Amino acid sequence: MAQRSPQELLSELRTYLMHFEQTGHLGETSTVAEIKRRLQERIGEVEAALGSDSPRKMPVSAPPTTEELRSGVAS
């Protein structure tokens, strides 16, 4: 499995966030709010790593599954 670049990860996270912001039929409002909060937090982490002057590598993780997003365990 090929690893994604931080830019690809950032694009993916933003796509997930846009989906949750535009979809009103996903269920419990507090769950959706938590998923959006976690996506925003992760986007901030990736943006900070991309803007960092240090040469550290971004940890690459698999995108959250639909079930993880629904259950709120994706981070």
N, C-alpha and C positions, 0 to 999 in steps of 0.2 A: 504494500500500500504506500503510495507516494505521500510525502508530508506536504502540507499546505504552507505557503508563505504567510507571514503575518498580514500582508495586504489581502490575501485571499480569505483568511480567517475573519478579518475585519469586515470585508464585504459580505460574507456569510452571516455574521452576527447582525449586521445592519438589515439584511434581508429578513431575517427572523423577526427582528424588532418591528419592521415595517408591516409584516404580516399580522403581528399581534395588535398593532395600532389600528389596522384597517379592518380587522375581522371582529365583528361584534357577537358572533354566535358561539364562542368558545367555552362558554360555561360560566362558572363562578367568578365574579368580578375580582375578588381578592386574590384568587389563584392567578388570573391573567395579570393583575397588577404586580404580583411577586415575580412572575416570569419576566415581565418587561423590566422590572428593577434589576434583576440579575443580568439580563442581556445588556442593559445600559452600563452596569458595573463592569462587565467583561469587556465591552467596547472601550470604556475608559482605560482599562488595563492594557489592552492591545495598542491603543493610541499612544499611551504613555511610553510603552516599550518601543514603538516605532519612532517616537520623538526623542528617545533617550540617546545621549552621546556615548553611553557605554556600549561595548561590543557584545553584551550578553545576548544569548539566544532566547527567542520566545518559546515557551513550552507549547507544543502542538498537541491538541486534544481533538478527539473526534467530535463532530457536531452532536448536540443532544438529539436523542430520538424524540419522536412525537410523544411517546408515553412519558419520557422524562420531562418534557416541556409541560405536559398536562399535569403531572404530579408535582411539579415545582422543584425537582431535585437537580435539574441542570444548573451548573454554575460555571 
